[in-house]
Amino acid sequence: MTVMTAQSGTPLDHVLLQHPGDVPVAVIGAGAMGSGIAQVAAQAGHPVVLVDAQPDAADRAVERLGATLDRLVAKGRLEAAQARDVLGRVRPHTASDMSTVPAVALVVEAVVEHLDVKRAIFRQLESAQPATTVLATNTSSLSIDAMVQEAHTGHDAASYGGTSPALARPGQVLGLHFFNPPPLMRLVEVISGSATDGQVLDAAGELMRRWGKTPVRCTSTPGFIVNRVARPFYGEAQRMVEEGIADPATLDLALRRAGFRMGPFELTDLIGQDVNLAVGESVWRQTGEDPRYAPTDWQRALVREGRLGRKTGRGVFTYAEDGSATDAAPDEQLAQRLVGGPVHQDPVARTLAMLVNEGVDLVHRAEATAEDVDTAMRLGTNYPKGPFEWLEELGAGTVRSVLTELDAHYPGGRYRRSEAL
Ligand SMILES: NC(=O)c1ccc[n+]([C@@H]2O[C@H](COP(=O)([O-])OP(=O)(O)OC[C@H]3O[C@@H](n4cnc5c(N)ncnc54)[C@H](O)[C@@H]3O)[C@@H](O)[C@H]2O)c1
């Protein structure tokens, strides 16, 4: 029988010395991400309680997990007995009151992306869980510091007499940013708030390795590594369409030829134009509306018109029943002519210089290491290379001169160079 209690006096680094079967984990939110994270933790051997406030959501997620594991057995990737064990480790739990969650060593929160909701959950968990429990959030965009600090406004204010108090143990709060779908994506961004304990970060990184993941470290900066550094991959191409330099299919082709698995337009149609725009808007707002991250009117119009991508049958391109794009007809010669031509008309030069600039600036601000930035971009976005590998290949002089030319052509700060270049 699995004992669903955390041992008292057991911080996360001591947890690493224990058998995973003795280290219970709670995942809050049984949606797309929470279900996947619960699967990863259970496959690593932990007893998992999967919590959702919606009636039946956690039970349905466990049923879906059973079907997923059956498929893995059918494909010969998992023994039937292993699948039974994994499924047996995940217990659904329906609750909106976090004091009913059994004591665990680690909580991974993956509920809606709403600061007040996450804050309220962390406060309830902190008062109900053992003093050693580590609290992680899978937020894509919210600040870890905002989550642990006192707040005077918001939906949850009433339940705290007008304020949401600061957490008592902010050293034990961090971000564990999984990518979708968690069982398949290797990258996890381990995000530190300004108060997060270094040992908690080290132990969490090691735990992620044991879960089969590749952890990278980042501070709680807007967009973390992947969602920040990737902005120009979308933004440069959209601006080139706005300026009439080329059509989306032609720009996609030019970038595929440069080694990207998908072009920015087919990729955002897959992600959802609304989802991609929301990330862009969030990074832009959180950086004080820095022109580097300004979303384009072109993408805003797509979203306003409901052209969200594959999920609505039409985004940048139109999709047939079988999922193929019916109107993506690149001009092959134009794609070839643009690359190596005037810098402001060269999609590859513009995109690579801006990706390098973002990566270099992130490291210059001491938010992540160069090695982690490269790893994150290769694993999180499938780029063929990381920004520092491109810097090495292109040379700092070339990147500098591309940015200088772009800055002269489009003044206003979007193309300002990182001081470190
Ligand atoms: N979807 C992605 O690609 C992705 C990738 C990385 C991170 N994230 C982040 O992960 C989190 C979850 O995203 P998702 O796509 O899984 O969302 P989702 O909408 O699929 O699932 C959220 C779940 O949380 C439950 N929930 C909401 N409020 C709750 C509460 N107060 N208590 C308990 N359960 C509650 C909902 O019922 C729902 O089942 C968000 O913070 C999101 O930003 C998402």
Ligand as a Chemical Component Dictionary entry (heavy atoms), coordinates in Angstrom:
data_LIG
# 
_chem_comp.id                   LIG 
_chem_comp.type                 NON-POLYMER 
_chem_comp.pdbx_formal_charge   0 
_chem_comp.three_letter_code    LIG 
# 
loop_
_chem_comp_atom.comp_id 
_chem_comp_atom.atom_id 
_chem_comp_atom.alt_atom_id 
_chem_comp_atom.type_symbol 
_chem_comp_atom.charge 
_chem_comp_atom.model_Cartn_x 
_chem_comp_atom.model_Cartn_y 
_chem_comp_atom.model_Cartn_z 
_chem_comp_atom.pdbx_ordinal 
LIG N1  N1  N 0  -1.437  24.391 -22.708 1  
LIG C1  C1  C 0  -0.141  24.643 -22.864 2  
LIG O1  O1  O 0  0.423   24.511 -23.958 3  
LIG C2  C2  C 0  0.677   25.089 -21.673 4  
LIG C3  C3  C 0  2.075   24.946 -21.726 5  
LIG C4  C4  C 0  2.829   25.309 -20.605 6  
LIG C5  C5  C 0  2.190   25.821 -19.483 7  
LIG N2  N2  N 1  0.828   25.968 -19.483 8  
LIG C6  C6  C 0  0.206   26.485 -18.241 9  
LIG O2  O2  O 0  -0.344  25.392 -17.535 10 
LIG C7  C7  C 0  -1.507  25.806 -16.824 11 
LIG C8  C8  C 0  -2.674  24.917 -17.210 12 
LIG O3  O3  O 0  -2.891  24.993 -18.598 13 
LIG P1  P1  P 0  -3.796  23.919 -19.371 14 
LIG O4  O4  O 0  -3.614  24.190 -20.808 15 
LIG O5  O5  O -1 -3.564  22.564 -18.816 16 
LIG O6  O6  O 0  -5.279  24.410 -18.915 17 
LIG P2  P2  P 0  -6.649  23.594 -18.959 18 
LIG O7  O7  O 0  -7.703  24.626 -19.092 19 
LIG O8  O8  O 0  -6.577  22.470 -19.923 20 
LIG O9  O9  O 0  -6.752  22.939 -17.489 21 
LIG C9  C9  C 0  -6.901  23.681 -16.314 22 
LIG C10 C10 C 0  -7.633  22.800 -15.286 23 
LIG O10 O10 O 0  -7.596  23.455 -14.011 24 
LIG C11 C11 C 0  -8.842  23.276 -13.375 25 
LIG N3  N3  N 0  -9.017  24.344 -12.395 26 
LIG C12 C12 C 0  -9.287  25.655 -12.635 27 
LIG N4  N4  N 0  -9.349  26.333 -11.458 28 
LIG C13 C13 C 0  -9.092  25.439 -10.474 29 
LIG C14 C14 C 0  -9.015  25.530 -9.057  30 
LIG N5  N5  N 0  -9.190  26.702 -8.430  31 
LIG N6  N6  N 0  -8.730  24.420 -8.360  32 
LIG C15 C15 C 0  -8.548  23.228 -8.976  33 
LIG N7  N7  N 0  -8.630  23.068 -10.327 34 
LIG C16 C16 C 0  -8.891  24.170 -11.058 35 
LIG C17 C17 C 0  -9.853  23.319 -14.503 36 
LIG O11 O11 O 0  -11.067 22.681 -14.112 37 
LIG C18 C18 C 0  -9.103  22.569 -15.629 38 
LIG O12 O12 O 0  -9.397  21.181 -15.589 39 
LIG C19 C19 C 0  -1.677  27.281 -17.124 40 
LIG O13 O13 O 0  -1.050  28.027 -16.131 41 
LIG C20 C20 C 0  -0.948  27.440 -18.439 42 
LIG O14 O14 O 0  -0.485  28.758 -18.638 43 
LIG C21 C21 C 0  0.067   25.602 -20.535 44 
# 
loop_
_chem_comp_bond.comp_id 
_chem_comp_bond.atom_id_1 
_chem_comp_bond.atom_id_2 
_chem_comp_bond.value_order 
_chem_comp_bond.pdbx_ordinal 
LIG N1  C1  SING 1  
LIG C1  O1  DOUB 2  
LIG C1  C2  SING 3  
LIG C2  C3  SING 4  
LIG C2  C21 DOUB 5  
LIG C3  C4  DOUB 6  
LIG C4  C5  SING 7  
LIG C5  N2  DOUB 8  
LIG N2  C6  SING 9  
LIG N2  C21 SING 10 
LIG C6  O2  SING 11 
LIG C6  C20 SING 12 
LIG O2  C7  SING 13 
LIG C7  C8  SING 14 
LIG C7  C19 SING 15 
LIG C8  O3  SING 16 
LIG O3  P1  SING 17 
LIG P1  O4  DOUB 18 
LIG P1  O5  SING 19 
LIG P1  O6  SING 20 
LIG O6  P2  SING 21 
LIG P2  O7  DOUB 22 
LIG P2  O8  SING 23 
LIG P2  O9  SING 24 
LIG O9  C9  SING 25 
LIG C9  C10 SING 26 
LIG C10 O10 SING 27 
LIG C10 C18 SING 28 
LIG O10 C11 SING 29 
LIG C11 N3  SING 30 
LIG C11 C17 SING 31 
LIG N3  C12 SING 32 
LIG N3  C16 SING 33 
LIG C12 N4  DOUB 34 
LIG N4  C13 SING 35 
LIG C13 C14 SING 36 
LIG C13 C16 DOUB 37 
LIG C14 N5  SING 38 
LIG C14 N6  DOUB 39 
LIG N6  C15 SING 40 
LIG C15 N7  DOUB 41 
LIG N7  C16 SING 42 
LIG C17 O11 SING 43 
LIG C17 C18 SING 44 
LIG C18 O12 SING 45 
LIG C19 O13 SING 46 
LIG C19 C20 SING 47 
LIG C20 O14 SING 48 
# 
